[in-house]
Amino acid sequence: MAGTASPNLPNLPKVLLLKPPPIYLRYESQFSLHFNFLKAYDSPLSLPEYIAATNSTDVAATFVTSLGPRINAADILDHLPSLRCIVTSTIGVDFIDLDECRRRQITVANAADVFASDCAESAVGLLIDVLRKISAADRFVRSGNWSASGGFPLGNRLGHKKIGIVGLGNIGSKIAKGLASFNCSISYTSRKKKPSVPYSFYPDIHTLASDSDVLVICCPLTDETRHMINKEVLLALGKEGVIINIARGSVVDEKELVRFLLEGQIAGAGLDVFENEPSVPKELLALDNVVLSPHLAACTEEAFHDLYQHVKGNLQAFFSNKPLHSPIV
């Protein structure tokens, strides 16, 4: 088969679906009331063959996810001459060639701040778990090792910790607000200083790390931020330091992070993201000072409902010749 389209009326606007984002699978019946999805992922054909077989050279919009192919000229854009809109279900857009989209006048819209509260909650939760050893304590109790003598190591208090936030956008700002309620001292580094916030700004990641107990990473993955958290930054953070990463795995030099954790050169880590997902370095699995999560920081029932409304709104705005809700290009 050449692939299927949604069982809609033929006059519904066509949207190419290269690979189904989780939000589409959850809300497929609702989406299909509004759009005629061309399900290229269902087809054994290559994209050019699929487009030819379904007469889809006129498709103007595509709904994408970072789980699918990279959106670049050779693999995708050259085959879709009428494409004018890309809507993604993600915040990060490192898998899309934005410069090429600008050149072709293709509008790109992301998930904006839909996930901000959920990601911030996860970051704070990971930090509390690492410091108070909640997951490790759970394993300790379940293993039957708890006795009258105790024997489980003490954790550390979150209150009054010095928190360095890497990327003070929508998510970082909510993390800062949440941790400030624990009387933590908040500092940050970002592309530029934000005059409207009360937190200390560090233009240099190394200086921020050296003056922090915890680094919380919530910046986008770009050429500039790839492996930003490297050996030198980890050394600056020091043996009592903790890393929390809810951004992208490649913002951290994962091999160095693993080495520092194994050698006791930093105190712990809470990781929702990894460099080669779903692969996780096996060395991390046995460490009680590391909390692992399968890239779910943004994923709650409420967030998925909000994202469905957001994506639907962006696509409807495009097909109505109205401004998109969250254009980044």
Summary of the structure (lengths in Angstrom):
residues: 329
radius of gyration: 22.2
end to end distance: 35.0
largest distance: 72.6
contacts: 1048
relative contact order: 0.13
helix: 35%
strand: 17%
